[in-house]
Amino acid sequence: MRAVALLLVFLMVASDAHAMRCGHQLVREGDHKLDVLERCGEPDFVERRTAVRGSRLRHPRGALEIDRFDEVEIEDWVYNFGPRKFKQLLEFEDGELKSIRNLDYGY
């Protein structure tokens, strides 16, 4: 019975592994950057860059080959919540939150 309770606690914690709390608000992967701004305010640091994503489509018999390349705007936002919490790195692609990672402790 105790193992089942521990498993349930682990699953509840693991379900929010790709989320970040800003006060009483929760930010999750897939949110738009305007929603993150509304919930968390301005980030402490922003870095913008452009990446190229590509794919190649091929017909099974080799008669058709199409290369497709798209430019993607990437923004990295860093939130610093103070010396007792980890700084958070949020990566956006074309305005959509793709990943949330812990950095070192804040200052």
C-alpha positions as CSV (number, residue, x, y, z in Angstrom):
1,M,0.0,0.0,0.0
2,R,2.8,2.4,0.8
3,A,4.5,1.7,-2.6
4,V,1.2,2.6,-4.3
5,A,1.1,5.9,-2.4
6,L,4.7,6.7,-3.3
7,L,4.0,5.9,-7.0
8,L,1.0,8.3,-7.0
9,V,3.0,11.1,-5.5
10,F,5.8,10.5,-8.0
11,L,3.3,10.6,-10.9
12,M,1.8,13.9,-9.6
13,V,5.2,15.5,-9.4
14,A,6.4,14.1,-12.7
15,S,3.3,15.5,-14.6
16,D,4.4,19.1,-13.9
17,A,8.1,18.4,-14.9
18,H,7.6,20.6,-18.0
19,A,6.0,23.4,-16.1
20,M,7.0,26.5,-14.1
21,R,5.2,28.3,-11.4
22,C,5.0,32.1,-11.3
23,G,3.3,33.0,-8.0
24,H,0.0,31.2,-8.2
25,Q,0.1,30.9,-12.0
26,L,1.4,27.9,-13.9
27,V,3.2,28.1,-17.3
28,R,3.5,24.9,-19.4
29,E,5.2,23.9,-22.6
30,G,2.9,24.8,-25.5
31,D,1.9,28.1,-24.0
32,H,2.2,31.3,-26.1
33,K,4.8,33.9,-25.0
34,L,2.1,36.5,-24.5
35,D,0.5,34.2,-21.9
36,V,3.9,33.7,-20.2
37,L,4.4,37.5,-20.1
38,E,1.0,37.9,-18.5
39,R,1.6,35.3,-15.9
40,C,5.2,35.9,-15.1
41,G,6.0,39.4,-16.2
42,E,9.1,40.5,-18.1
43,P,12.1,38.1,-18.0
44,D,15.4,39.1,-16.6
45,F,17.3,38.2,-19.8
46,V,16.2,37.7,-23.5
47,E,18.3,36.3,-26.3
48,R,16.9,36.1,-29.9
49,R,18.3,34.0,-32.8
50,T,17.1,32.5,-36.0
51,A,17.5,28.8,-36.9
52,V,16.9,26.9,-40.1
53,R,14.9,23.7,-39.9
54,G,14.8,21.4,-42.9
55,S,13.3,18.3,-44.2
56,R,13.6,16.2,-47.3
57,L,10.7,14.5,-48.9
58,R,11.4,11.5,-51.2
59,H,9.2,9.4,-53.4
60,P,9.8,5.7,-52.7
61,R,10.9,5.2,-56.3
62,G,13.2,8.2,-56.4
63,A,11.3,10.1,-59.0
64,L,10.6,13.1,-56.8
65,E,12.8,14.8,-54.2
66,I,11.8,18.0,-52.4
67,D,14.0,19.9,-49.9
68,R,12.2,22.2,-47.6
69,F,13.8,24.7,-45.3
70,D,12.0,27.1,-42.9
71,E,13.4,29.8,-40.7
72,V,12.4,29.6,-37.1
73,E,12.6,32.5,-34.6
74,I,14.0,31.2,-31.3
75,E,13.9,33.3,-28.1
76,D,15.5,32.2,-24.8
77,W,14.1,33.9,-21.7
78,V,15.7,33.6,-18.3
79,Y,13.7,34.2,-15.1
80,N,15.6,34.8,-11.8
81,F,13.5,34.0,-8.7
82,G,16.2,34.8,-6.1
83,P,19.1,33.0,-4.4
84,R,16.9,30.1,-2.9
85,K,15.5,29.0,-6.2
86,F,16.8,27.9,-9.6
87,K,16.8,30.4,-12.5
88,Q,14.6,29.1,-15.3
89,L,15.4,29.0,-19.0
90,L,12.4,29.1,-21.3
91,E,12.9,28.4,-25.0
92,F,10.3,29.7,-27.5
93,E,10.0,28.8,-31.2
94,D,7.9,31.1,-33.2
95,G,6.2,32.3,-30.0
96,E,5.4,28.9,-28.6
97,L,7.1,27.6,-25.4
98,K,9.0,24.5,-26.3
99,S,11.1,23.8,-23.2
100,I,11.7,24.8,-19.6
101,R,15.0,24.0,-18.0
102,N,16.6,24.7,-14.6
103,L,19.8,26.7,-14.5
104,D,22.0,27.5,-11.5
105,Y,20.6,29.2,-8.3
106,G,19.6,32.8,-8.8
107,Y,21.1,35.8,-7.1
